[in-house]
Amino acid sequence: MDAPTAIAATSPVTLSGLELTGRASTHVREWPELCCRLHPQAATALQAMRAAAAQAGIDLMPASGFRDFARQLSIWNDKFSGARPLLDRAGQPLAADTMDEPARVAAILIWSALPGASRHHWGSDCDLVIRAARPAGAPVELLGAHYAAGGCYAPLSAWLDHNAHDYGFFRPYDLDRGGVQPEPWHYSFAPIAVPAQAAMHPELLRAALAGSALFGWKSVSDALPRIFDRYVSAVASAPPAALAAAALSRAARPA
């Protein structure tokens, strides 16, 4: 395989509190060729990775990128109310109307971030699929089975396992740490995501959520430090290779 296309060296990225919590979008822009919004550094790296995947016959595309606070709030409230499916750790449906408030909050957090705590707020994270693996116009389904052996996205998953770090990307939800379930589709661009993760703290999240009309707010507020530790902090560390990738030149990379 040829060496990856060079990615320009990145400078440290510092996001404001509003940007970290998805209440501002000044750090991202729309990328029509990617059909999503991302931070420019993440988009540049993703475009390079997409070109390399294409050489391997894989039409890699993001199914989503930046998601703002309002969108995450809508997802959360829909799941809390039962307007969207609520799933257990095995992916089986739960009946929201039979659960008390703390139980609903716990169930939502298995698969969805609190508004203000989503990594998609940072413009560094995206969900990756093979565009041609589903019929035109069909909704995207992000299921672990699709990325396992024999699944429709298995070739993408295998390719990313060997190549994503070369472009600065890694999987933050790589295994079950007792919080968010593994998400083989979710990739973070390390040079942005790592400092963003370090800048997050419970009181920043509390300030973002206060007065937001979040369903289940009392249960969330009472347990916020524990929720933060379990569902925000408990993620994979970025591999050194992913952190260094954006600063490497083509000549410095192995063929």
C-alpha positions as a printed Julia matrix, in Angstrom:
255×3 Matrix{Float64}:
   0.0     0.0    0.0
   1.21    3.51  -0.76
   1.98    5.79   2.14
  -0.99    7.9    3.27
  -1.48   11.32   1.78
   0.2    13.96   3.92
  -1.87   15.86   6.46
  -0.7    19.33   7.34
   0.68   19.75  10.84
  -2.01   20.88  13.26
  -1.76   23.51  15.95
  -3.35   22.92  19.37
  -7.1    23.48  19.3
  -8.75   25.28  22.2
 -12.54   25.27  22.16
 -14.62   27.71  24.18
 -17.08   26.48  26.78
 -19.93   27.18  24.39
 -18.21   25.2   21.63
 -17.36   22.29  23.95
 -20.99   21.94  24.97
 -22.5    22.38  21.52
 -24.09   25.75  22.24
 -21.96   27.43  19.56
 -20.87   26.26  16.12
 -18.11   28.81  15.46
 -15.48   26.03  15.33
 -17.11   24.0   12.54
 -18.19   24.51   8.94
 -20.26   22.64   6.41
 -18.41   20.25   4.09
 -20.73   19.42   1.15
 -18.43   16.65  -0.06
 -18.75   14.99   3.35
 -22.43   15.87   3.86
 -21.79   17.07   7.42
 -20.24   19.78   9.56
 -16.81   19.27  11.12
 -13.85   21.25  12.45
 -11.6    22.08   9.45
  -8.67   20.04  10.82
 -10.86   16.97  11.31
 -12.43   17.42   7.87
  -9.04   17.64   6.17
  -7.88   14.45   7.86
 -11.15   12.68   7.08
 -10.93   13.64   3.42
  -7.41   12.19   3.25
  -8.56    9.01   4.96
 -11.56    8.76   2.65
  -9.29    9.03  -0.41
  -7.08    6.23   0.92
 -10.09    4.02   1.64
 -11.32    4.6   -1.92
  -8.04    3.15  -3.23
  -8.93    0.01  -1.29
 -12.4    -0.06  -2.86
 -14.22    1.29   0.2
 -16.58    4.26  -0.18
 -16.13    5.61   3.35
 -18.57    8.36   4.33
 -19.59    9.99   7.6
 -23.2     9.35   8.56
 -22.99   12.27  10.97
 -20.51   14.84  12.22
 -21.1    17.91  14.37
 -24.32   17.83  16.37
 -25.38   20.89  18.35
 -26.85   21.09  21.85
 -30.41   21.61  20.61
 -30.28   18.48  18.45
 -28.85   16.4   21.29
 -31.53   17.76  23.63
 -34.22   16.72  21.15
 -32.8    13.18  20.95
 -32.62   12.94  24.74
 -36.15   14.22  25.38
 -37.61   11.99  22.66
 -36.03    8.93  24.26
 -37.11    9.98  27.74
 -40.72   10.44  26.59
 -40.82    7.27  24.51
 -41.07    9.09  21.17
 -37.81    7.39  20.17
 -36.89    3.78  20.97
 -35.26    3.22  24.34
 -32.89    0.23  24.34
 -31.16   -1.86  26.96
 -27.47   -2.89  26.83
 -28.32   -5.79  24.54
 -30.12   -3.47  22.13
 -33.57   -4.73  23.1
 -36.53   -2.31  23.41
 -37.58   -0.96  26.79
 -40.98    0.49  27.71
 -40.26    4.03  28.89
 -43.71    4.44  30.4
 -43.06    1.59  32.86
 -39.78    3.08  34.15
 -39.19    5.69  36.81
 -37.11    8.8   36.07
 -33.7     7.52  37.25
 -34.18    4.29  35.29
 -35.0     6.2   32.1
 -31.94    8.41  32.54
 -29.72    5.35  33.05
 -31.14    3.66  29.96
 -30.69    6.68  27.71
 -27.07    7.11  28.75
 -26.19    3.62  27.5
 -26.53    4.77  23.88
 -26.94    8.58  23.9
 -24.92   11.37  25.48
 -26.33   14.08  27.67
 -26.8    17.34  25.77
 -23.6    19.29  26.34
 -21.59   16.08  26.83
 -21.68   14.63  23.31
 -18.32   14.29  21.59
 -20.15   15.27  18.41
 -20.3    18.82  19.81
 -16.55   19.21  19.3
 -16.49   18.9   15.5
 -13.89   16.14  15.91
 -16.13   13.09  15.87
 -18.06   11.29  13.18
 -19.94    8.05  12.58
 -18.51    6.17   9.59
 -20.3     3.9    7.11
 -19.88    2.56   3.59
 -22.12    4.7    1.42
 -22.87    1.97  -1.12
 -23.81   -0.61   1.52
 -27.4     0.63   1.79
 -30.03    1.52  -0.81
 -30.26    5.17  -1.82
 -32.52    7.05   0.56
 -32.61    4.26   3.14
 -32.0     5.35   6.74
 -28.6     4.66   8.26
 -28.63    1.96  10.93
 -25.65    1.92  13.27
 -25.6    -1.57  14.72
 -22.64   -3.5   16.08
 -23.56   -6.53  13.98
 -23.08   -4.47  10.81
 -19.39   -3.94  11.7
 -18.7    -7.53  12.79
 -17.55  -10.32  10.48
 -20.11  -10.8    7.73
 -21.79   -7.45   8.36
 -22.4    -4.88   5.63
 -19.74   -2.55   7.11
 -17.23   -5.28   8.03
 -14.77   -4.31   5.24
 -14.78   -0.72   6.5
 -14.24   -1.81  10.09
 -11.29   -4.01   9.12
  -9.74   -1.26   7.01
 -10.12    1.32   9.79
  -8.55   -1.06  12.32
  -5.36   -0.98  10.24
  -5.4     2.6    8.94
  -7.42    5.06  11.04
  -4.54    5.97  13.35
  -2.48    7.09  10.34
  -4.99    9.91   9.85
  -5.4    10.85  13.51
  -8.62    8.91  14.19
  -9.42    6.4   16.94
 -12.46    4.74  18.48
 -13.33    6.26  21.9
 -16.02    3.64  22.58
 -13.96    0.57  21.75
 -15.16   -1.65  24.59
 -17.63   -1.77  27.45
 -16.26    0.21  30.4
 -19.58    0.16  32.26
 -20.84    3.32  30.57
 -21.49    3.92  26.89
 -21.73    0.69  24.94
 -19.11   -0.09  22.24
 -19.69    1.89  19.05
 -17.54    0.54  16.21
 -18.84    3.29  13.92
 -17.77    6.24  16.1
 -14.34    7.79  15.41
 -12.63   10.78  17.04
  -9.96   12.98  15.51
  -7.41   12.88  18.32
  -5.66   16.28  17.91
  -9.0    18.01  18.64
 -10.8    15.44  20.77
  -8.02   14.95  23.34
  -7.75   18.6   24.43
 -11.55   18.9   24.29
 -11.92   15.91  26.59
  -9.39   17.41  29.01
 -11.28   20.71  29.09
 -14.61   19.12  29.99
 -15.7    19.06  33.65
 -18.97   18.46  35.52
 -19.69   22.08  36.39
 -19.31   23.16  32.76
 -21.87   20.52  31.86
 -24.17   21.56  34.7
 -24.08   25.18  33.52
 -24.95   24.1   29.98
 -27.9    22.01  31.15
 -29.36   24.47  33.67
 -32.61   25.85  32.31
 -32.45   23.71  29.17
 -35.81   21.93  29.59
 -34.02   18.57  29.83
 -36.45   15.8   30.72
 -35.3    14.03  33.88
 -33.21   17.01  34.97
 -33.59   16.36  38.72
 -32.23   12.81  38.42
 -29.45   14.02  36.12
 -28.53   16.91  38.43
 -28.42   14.7   41.53
 -26.11   12.18  39.84
 -24.1    14.47  37.56
 -20.59   13.81  38.97
 -21.16   10.05  38.72
 -22.67   10.39  35.24
 -19.68   12.45  34.14
 -17.18    9.87  35.42
 -19.01    6.91  33.92
 -20.31    8.27  30.61
 -18.0    11.18  29.7
 -14.6    10.28  31.17
 -14.69    6.49  30.72
 -13.46    6.3   27.12
 -10.41    4.94  25.33
  -7.24    6.99  25.45
  -6.07    8.2   22.07
  -3.18    6.05  20.81
   0.11    7.95  20.41
   0.04    7.1   16.7
  -3.27    8.93  16.27
  -2.06   11.97  18.18
   1.13   12.16  16.11
  -0.42   11.41  12.72
  -1.4    14.95  11.81
   2.15   16.16  12.33
   3.79   13.48  10.2
   4.86   14.16   6.65
   4.39   11.68   3.81
   8.12   11.03   3.77
   8.16   10.17   7.46
   5.46    7.52   7.17
   6.16    3.9    6.37
   5.27    2.66   2.9
